[in-house]
């Protein structure tokens, strides 16, 4: 049971459907201590999770060769989950799921399938039959990682009228209009060859978007014209320290903007760090700040929850908590960690 000084969060993992693969964690807001309260079995490799805006339905991809997306009724107070069924994603290795602002559609990116899907949401949160799909074509210069399209994330804009897709395999961010549940091409934004676009973060003002590029460990800053559904590249900056000799094992992973809009954080695998960047309030441009070790190996995902940053280290099987300094944005280790098998996604129960 949750204590008064705790907040709840879901943990997506790589685990079999026989095991409790979606876990419910509790974070002590005062100390950074964490514990597991329970879990949900029956889903294989729930590697990415998303809550609707009211916190009443959780969606989880099942990352396997024949991908699925599951829906769960969620108790916003206790975090308890009840299954609402699943749908095939018509593609392999789904790695991202997101919910439209109104909660009436969800979107799924299939990494090995190279395709993106839209599903309508029923009144109870369960999923209707797939209403739209787009399949990308092409390749990139990295034959080891870009031999084909690899859609890595899909997020709706604040209006719900468009969705943005990062494709690691073809070095593009693609913008689609959502028209009667169909995905219609609107814009294509090219990134430098070999970038490997992975995840996007939106500034609270909506003026700027920030893209983490997995393969060349950079962050791209965009001016975001949401009215036109257009992105303009303003800056590219390394996610790694200036004099760090990056190698083939160094790949960027996750990116988030602080709720105050002053700080941006990015995770680096190989270097195994969380980088802090300062956001210029007038231009949205980034300035490098500081790096802290993530406290484990391969920080695939992290989340900012109640003034804390939790880093999910996939290979070392631990989640490590940091206090976020309100003035400087710097991350201060709390000394607390939670052992979890292959944690790969963290989502607060109260969105």
C-alpha positions in Angstrom: 0.0 0.0 0.0 1.2 3.5 -0.8 2.4 5.6 2.1 1.4 9.4 2.3 4.9 10.5 1.3 5.1 8.2 -1.7 4.1 8.6 -5.4 3.5 5.6 -7.7 5.1 4.8 -11.0 4.9 1.9 -13.5 7.9 0.0 -14.7 8.1 -1.6 -18.1 10.6 -4.4 -18.4 12.0 -7.1 -20.7 10.5 -10.2 -19.1 8.3 -13.2 -20.1 4.5 -13.1 -19.9 4.7 -15.7 -17.1 6.5 -13.2 -14.9 5.2 -9.9 -13.5 6.6 -7.8 -16.4 4.8 -4.5 -15.6 5.7 -3.5 -12.1 4.2 -0.9 -9.8 6.8 1.1 -8.0 6.6 3.6 -5.1 9.0 6.5 -4.7 9.5 8.3 -1.4 9.4 12.0 -2.3 11.5 13.0 0.6 14.4 10.5 0.5 14.3 9.0 -3.0 13.8 5.5 -1.7 11.9 3.1 -4.0 10.1 -0.2 -3.6 8.0 -2.5 -5.7 4.4 -2.9 -4.6 3.2 -5.5 -7.1 3.1 -6.4 -10.7 1.1 -7.6 -13.7 1.8 -10.8 -15.7 0.4 -11.9 -19.0 2.4 -9.6 -21.3 5.7 -10.4 -23.0 8.4 -7.7 -23.0 6.3 -4.6 -22.2 9.2 -2.3 -23.2 7.2 1.0 -23.5 4.2 2.2 -21.6 1.8 5.2 -21.9 -1.1 6.5 -19.8 -4.0 8.5 -21.0 -4.4 12.0 -19.6 -6.7 11.0 -16.8 -4.5 8.2 -15.6 -7.3 5.7 -16.0 -6.0 3.5 -18.9 -2.4 2.2 -19.4 -1.2 1.0 -22.8 1.8 -1.3 -23.2 3.5 -2.6 -26.3 4.6 -6.3 -26.3 8.0 -6.1 -28.1 8.2 -9.4 -29.9 8.5 -10.6 -33.5 4.7 -10.5 -33.9 4.0 -7.4 -31.9 1.0 -6.6 -29.8 -0.3 -3.6 -27.9 -2.3 -4.2 -24.6 -4.7 -2.0 -22.8 -5.3 -2.0 -19.0 -7.8 -0.2 -16.9 -5.8 1.6 -14.3 -6.8 2.8 -10.8 -5.4 6.3 -10.5 -5.3 6.0 -6.8 -3.7 2.5 -6.2 -2.2 1.9 -9.7 -3.9 -1.5 -9.9 -4.3 -2.8 -13.5 -7.0 -4.8 -15.1 -6.6 -6.2 -18.6 -8.8 -4.8 -21.4 -7.5 -6.9 -24.2 -4.9 -6.5 -26.9 -4.4 -5.9 -30.6 -1.8 -7.0 -33.2 0.4 -4.2 -34.3 0.9 -5.8 -37.7 4.7 -5.4 -37.3 7.7 -6.6 -35.4 9.3 -5.2 -32.2 6.9 -2.5 -31.3 8.9 -0.1 -29.1 6.7 3.0 -28.5 3.1 3.8 -27.8 1.4 7.2 -27.2 -2.1 8.5 -26.6 -3.8 11.4 -28.4 -4.6 14.4 -26.2 -8.3 13.5 -26.2 -7.6 9.9 -25.5 -9.6 8.7 -28.5 -6.6 7.2 -30.4 -3.3 5.5 -29.6 -0.3 5.2 -31.9 2.3 2.5 -32.1 5.8 2.4 -33.7 7.1 -1.0 -34.9 10.9 -1.0 -34.9 11.6 -3.9 -37.2 8.3 -3.6 -39.0 9.2 0.0 -40.1 5.6 0.9 -39.7 3.3 3.1 -37.6 -0.3 2.3 -36.6 -3.3 4.2 -35.3 -6.0 2.5 -33.2 -9.3 4.0 -32.1 -10.0 3.8 -28.3 -13.4 2.6 -27.1 -15.3 4.2 -24.3 -13.9 1.8 -21.7 -10.3 2.3 -22.9 -10.0 -0.9 -24.9 -8.9 -0.7 -28.5 -10.9 -1.0 -31.7 -9.5 -2.4 -34.9 -6.6 -0.6 -36.5 -7.8 2.4 -38.4 -4.6 3.6 -40.1 -1.1 2.4 -40.9 1.9 3.8 -42.8 4.9 1.8 -43.8 8.2 3.6 -44.4 10.7 2.8 -47.1 14.4 3.4 -47.6 17.7 2.9 -45.7 20.6 4.9 -44.2 24.3 4.9 -44.4 24.9 2.7 -41.4 24.3 -0.8 -42.8 24.7 -2.3 -39.3 21.7 -0.3 -38.0 20.1 1.4 -41.0 19.6 -1.3 -43.5 15.8 -0.7 -43.5 13.3 1.7 -41.9 13.1 1.5 -38.1 10.4 3.6 -36.6 11.4 4.3 -33.0 8.8 6.7 -31.6 5.5 8.4 -32.4 4.0 11.3 -30.5 0.9 13.4 -31.2 1.0 17.2 -31.2 -1.0 19.1 -28.6 -4.0 19.5 -31.0 -4.2 15.7 -31.7 -4.4 16.6 -35.4 -0.9 15.5 -36.3 1.6 12.9 -35.1 5.4 13.0 -35.4 7.4 9.8 -36.1 11.1 9.4 -35.6 12.6 6.8 -38.0 16.1 5.7 -37.0 16.7 3.8 -40.2 16.1 6.5 -42.7 17.2 9.6 -40.7 13.9 11.4 -40.8 11.2 12.8 -38.6 7.9 12.4 -40.4 4.8 14.4 -39.7 1.4 12.9 -40.4 -2.1 14.4 -40.3 -4.7 12.3 -38.5 -7.7 12.2 -40.8 -10.7 10.0 -39.7 -8.2 7.6 -38.1 -5.9 7.5 -41.1 -2.3 8.8 -41.2 -1.7 11.1 -44.1 1.8 12.4 -45.0 2.2 16.1 -44.1 6.0 16.8 -43.8 9.3 15.0 -43.9 12.3 16.5 -42.0 15.7 15.2 -43.0 18.5 14.7 -40.4 22.2 14.4 -41.2 23.1 10.9 -42.5 23.8 8.4 -39.7 22.0 10.4 -37.0 19.4 7.8 -36.1 16.5 9.9 -34.7 15.0 8.1 -31.7 12.8 10.2 -29.2 11.3 13.7 -29.1 10.6 16.0 -26.2 8.4 19.0 -26.4 9.1 22.3 -24.5 6.2 23.2 -22.1 5.7 26.4 -24.2 5.2 24.4 -27.3 7.7 26.6 -29.2 10.5 24.1 -29.4 11.1 20.4 -29.8 14.2 18.4 -28.9 15.2 15.2 -30.7 17.7 12.7 -29.3 19.7 11.0 -32.1 20.8 7.5 -31.1 23.5 6.7 -33.6 25.6 9.9 -33.5 24.7 10.9 -29.9 23.4 14.4 -30.7 20.4 16.5 -29.8 18.6 18.4 -32.5 16.7 21.6 -31.5 13.7 22.5 -33.7 11.5 25.5 -33.9 8.0 24.1 -33.6 5.3 25.7 -35.8 2.4 23.7 -34.6 -0.1 25.7 -36.6 1.6 24.7 -39.8 2.8 21.3 -38.6 6.4 22.2 -39.4 9.8 21.8 -37.8 12.8 24.0 -38.5 16.3 22.9 -37.4 17.9 25.5 -35.1 20.8 23.6 -33.5 22.7 20.3 -33.2 24.7 19.6 -30.1 26.5 16.6 -28.7 24.8 14.6 -25.9 28.2 13.7 -24.7 31.0 15.7 -23.0 33.2 17.7 -25.4 36.4 15.7 -25.0 34.9 12.2 -24.5 36.2 9.8 -27.2 32.9 8.3 -28.3 32.9 4.7 -29.5 30.6 2.3 -31.3 29.0 1.3 -27.9 27.9 4.9 -27.2 24.3 5.4 -28.2 21.9 8.1 -27.0 18.6 6.9 -25.6 16.1 9.1 -23.9 15.3 12.8 -23.6 13.0 14.9 -21.4 12.4 18.6 -20.6 11.9 19.6 -17.0 8.4 20.8 -16.1 9.8 24.4 -15.5 11.1 24.4 -19.1 14.6 25.6 -18.0 16.5 22.3 -18.2 16.8 19.4 -20.6 18.1 15.9 -19.8 19.4 13.2 -22.1 20.6 9.7 -21.4 23.8 8.2 -22.9 24.4 4.4 -23.1 28.0 3.3 -23.1 29.0 6.5 -21.3 26.2 5.5 -18.9 25.3 9.0 -18.0 22.5 11.6 -17.8 23.4 14.9 -19.4 22.1 18.2 -18.2 21.5 21.0 -20.7 20.4 24.6 -20.1 17.5 25.9 -22.3 17.7 29.6 -23.4 14.4 31.1 -22.5 14.4 33.4 -25.6 15.7 31.1 -28.3 15.2 27.5 -27.0 18.8 26.8 -27.8 20.9 24.5 -25.6 24.0 25.0 -23.6 25.9 22.0 -22.2 25.8 21.8 -18.4 26.8 18.7 -16.5 26.9 14.9 -16.7 26.3 12.4 -13.9 26.8 8.7 -14.0 23.4 6.9 -14.2 24.4 4.5 -11.4 24.3 1.4 -13.7 24.7 0.1 -17.2 22.7 1.2 -20.3 20.3 4.0 -19.0 17.6 3.3 -21.7 14.9 5.4 -20.1 14.4 7.9 -17.3 11.5 9.9 -15.8 11.2 13.1 -13.8 8.8 12.5 -11.0 8.0 14.8 -8.0 11.3 16.7 -8.1 13.3 13.5 -8.6 14.9 11.9 -11.7 14.7 8.1 -11.9 17.1 6.4 -14.3 16.3 2.9 -15.6 19.5 1.0 -16.2 18.6 -1.9 -18.5 21.7 -4.1 -18.4 22.6 -3.7 -14.7 18.9 -4.2 -13.7 18.5 -1.3 -11.4 16.7 2.0 -11.1 18.6 4.9 -9.5 17.1 8.1 -8.0 18.5 11.6 -8.1 17.2 14.8 -6.6 16.8 17.6 -9.1 18.2 20.9 -7.8 15.5 23.5 -8.5 17.9 26.3 -9.1 20.7 24.7 -11.1 19.0 21.7 -12.5 21.9 19.5 -11.4 21.2 15.9 -10.4 22.2 14.9 -6.9 22.4 11.2 -6.1 20.1 10.2 -3.3 22.1 7.0 -2.7 19.0 4.8 -3.4 18.4 2.2 -6.0 15.9 -0.5 -6.8 16.8 -3.9 -8.3 14.5 -4.7 -11.2 15.0 -7.2 -14.1 15.8 -5.2 -17.3 13.9 -2.0 -16.5 13.2 -0.1 -19.8 10.4 2.3 -19.2 9.2 4.5 -16.3 5.8 6.2 -16.2 4.3 8.1 -13.2 0.8 6.8 -12.2 -0.5 10.4 -12.0 0.2 11.9 -15.4 
